[in-house]
Amino acid sequence: MNFKIGQIVVAIDVSKTPLHCGSGMYPCAICVSVEPFVLVSESGDMMWTQHNPDNFVAKGMADLAVIRTAMERYIGSQT
């Protein structure tokens, strides 16, 4: 699937491709980069870089405030 920056994505099979951290699961994430495929949580507190995009499906576009938060996390990780 070809994703776009700012799309909300969910795992096709949560048991095989969970979006999680030590404190819990995330129901969805925001696509912040397509090559490489990088996802950030809506609140910007988590980032995932090792997932295969084939394991996700888009569920719409995030609003601008959420995209801004996610992109700030991603850009901040690059410095």
PyMOL commands that set and color helices and strands:
alter all, ss='L'
color gray80, all
select helices_A, chain A and resi 53-55+64-77
alter helices_A, ss='H'
color red, helices_A
select strands_A, chain A and resi 7-11+20-21+24-25+29-34+37-40+47-48+56-61
alter strands_A, ss='S'
color yellow, strands_A
deselect
rebuild
show_as cartoon
